Amino acid sequence: MGPGDVQHLDRLARRLDAPGPVAVVDPLARNMLSAGQAAGLGDPSRWAVSRLSGWEDIVFYGGGSGEHFPNSVGVEYVPEDGGGPDLHWQHPTWAGYPVTPGMVLTWWTPGLVVSGAALSQLRMEWYRADGGLISTATTSTPTTPMVRTVPAGAAYARPAVRFSREGVWLLGESVLALGDVSAALVAGDRPIGEGCPGFSITRYSHVASEGDGSFRDIGLELVEVNGP
């Protein structure tokens, strides 16, 4: 490993810039959402709702009864200007799902589409490492997947949908994937949620590579954590 990468991992391992946890993005992951989120099951706190009415504009039915119960979403308030309400998929640790600038993401909610939900937009919010919002990307054709490139300065992506009228629909499946996998999703592929948890580095070692001291072999031991 070259000096630049070594320095980056060294700072993470020794917690020089922040206490952690650290994000590890698996390039082979097919769905960054957690298993329950991707299937629309269980704890409603995996999602966040807007409060344009002063109360929760969207109410969950079913999932609060247990981990394997499907969620239905009841939209109870829609403003006249069409600016919501929004349903966000939450990451348990950070402002969104960890990303790097230039990365391509595909976002889609085929479960809501099949349920006939009144969707006006698919949305993707981009956040800085400090949690500040940079911008929001949208598409007004939610019946097909949304593919976007992560902008400069973004460290997290927070996917969402916007509803256009009141009603109750089964939440069903959703996908946040690396790369452009829109064709596979439209063809019926439904990758299960693999998650993208935070990790703590518990063991760290580095030694000079044999024959060239400017390169190093790095060893890291990671333990999954549930919060900061």
ABEGO torsion letter per residue (X at the ends): XBAAAAAAAAAAAAGAABAOBBBBBBAABABABBAAAAAGBEBAAABBBBBAAGBBABBBBGAAAEAABBBBBBBABBBAAGAOBBBBBBBAABABBBBBBGBBBBBBBAAAAAAGBBBABBBBBBBBAAGBBABBBBBABAABBBBBBBBBGBABBBBBBBBABBEBBBAEBBBBBBEBAAAAAAAGBBBBBAEBBBBBBABBBBBBBBGBAABBBBBBBBBBBABX
